Amino acid sequence: MLEWLSSKMAVAVAAMLMLSSVTLYFANQRESVRRTEIENVGRGIADFVDGVLGLSGEVEFVAGCGGEVGLLLPSEIGGSSYSIRLRRDSVIVTQQDRTSVNHWTGDLHLWHAGDTVFDIDEIERLDAEYPSLELSPCQRFEIGLEEIELGGSAQLLAFANAED
């Protein structure tokens, strides 16, 4: 009887170990998929900004979760919301304890130019005053090239602005 009981206990322990291993494997797979999805969103935004920076005239594109947009973003990643922070040279996508940082070439200004004449010192001051643009989940934002007067000549600068 003792042998029978010990063999049943060994089988039960083996089954628990196997179940734990399978559960851990699938949990790791799920986490890996979420990290990949967050990386893909960040990389997509960075590639989109790079594409806009490579254009040669005044343009404006919208990114968001729906409607007519130049970049369609998912409303959720793995069933949870996420946030986007645009910086002058990069985008940071965050969801709980997961973060993706992706860079683009060139500069993105996070203030609205309007119809003003600028000098380089004023642009540097505005860039320091507006270091990042925080976006709530699914908030639409614009990325565009705008011609401004800088030091007596017309220059194309890239801007990002959140839609209200």
N, C-alpha and C positions, 0 to 999 in steps of 0.2 A: 504494500500500500504506500509506503514511504517512497519507493522508487517511482510509482505511478504519479504521485503528487509532485515530486521533484521534476519529473519530465514535463508535466503540465505547466509548472512554474517556468521552466526553461523556455518552453514554447511561447508562453505569455510574454516573457521578457524579450525574446527575440522579435515577437510581433510588435511590441511597443518600440523597440529600437528601429525596426524597419519603418514603422509608421512615422516616427520622429524624423528619420532621414528623408523620407519622401516629402513630408511637410516642409522641412527646412529647404529642400531642393526647390520646391515650387515657390516658396516665399522669396528665395534668392532670385529666381527667374522673374517673378513679378516686379521686384525692386529693380532689376536690370532693365526690364522693359520700360519702366517709368523714367529711369535715368536717361535711357536712349531717347524717349519721347521729348523730354525736357531739352536735351542736347539738340534734337532736330528742330525744335521751335526756335531756340537761340540761334542756331546756324542759319535757319531760314530768314530770320530777321536781319542778321548780319549780311547775308548774301543779297537781300533785298536792298539794304542801305548801300552796299557796294555797287549794286547795279544803278541806283539813282545817282551816286557820286560819279559814275562813269559817263553820264550823259552830258551833253554840251549846250543845253539851253534851259530856259525856265520851264520847270515841270512841277507837278504836284501829284503824289499818289497817296492813297489812303490804305491803311492796314487795320484790320478788325476781324471780328468773329462772324460777321454777316453783312448782307447787302452787297452793293457794288464796291469791291475793294481790289486794290492791286496785289495785296498780300492777305490771304485768308488764314486766320489763326484759329486754332481749336478753342472752344469755349472752356474746356476742362482737359486735364491730363490725368488719365487713370481714374476718372470720376471725382477729382478734386480740383478746385480752382488754383490758379497760379498768378504770380505778379511779374510785371516787366518793368525794368528800370533802364532807360536809355541814358547813356553817358556820352561824352564827346567822341570817344573812340571805341565804344563797346556797348553791348547789351548784356544785362544780367537777368536771367529768368530764374525765379525762385518758387519752390513749392515745398512747404514744410521745411525739412532739413536738406532738401536737394537744391543744388544751385548749378547753373550753367553760365559761363562767361564766354562770350564770343566777340571777336574784334573785327573791325573793318578798316580799310585803308582810307585815310582822309579824315576830315573833321566834320562833325555834326554840331550845329549850334542849337541850343535848346531855349532860345528866346525868340520873340517875334520882331522882325526887322521893321516892318512898316515902310513908310516913305521918308526915311531919314538918311542924311549923309553921315558917314562914319569915318573915324580915323582908327588906326590899329590899336591905340590905347583904349578907346571906348569898347571895341570888340573884345579885347582881353578882359576888361572890367566886367562886361556883360557875361562872358563865359565863366568868370569866377563867381559871379552872382547867381548864375543858373547852372550849377555843375551837373545836375541830372534831372530827368523827367520821370516821375513815378506814375505808372499807369495801373488803374484798377482792372480786375479781370474783365475782359471783353471790351474795354474802352477803346474806341477808335482813335487813331492818331494819324497825322499827316507827315509825310517825308517829302521834301521838295527842294528844288534849286531855285533860288531867287537872286535876281540881279540887284545889287546894291551899289551905291557910289562910295568908293573907298579911296580916299586920298586923291580925289579929282578924276578917277577913272572908274569904269563899270567893272564889277567883279561878280562872279557867280559864287554864292555860298550856299551850303546845304543847311536846311533847318528842319527841326522836328517840333511839332506842336500837337497837344492833345485836343481832341474835339470835346466840346462840352456836352 
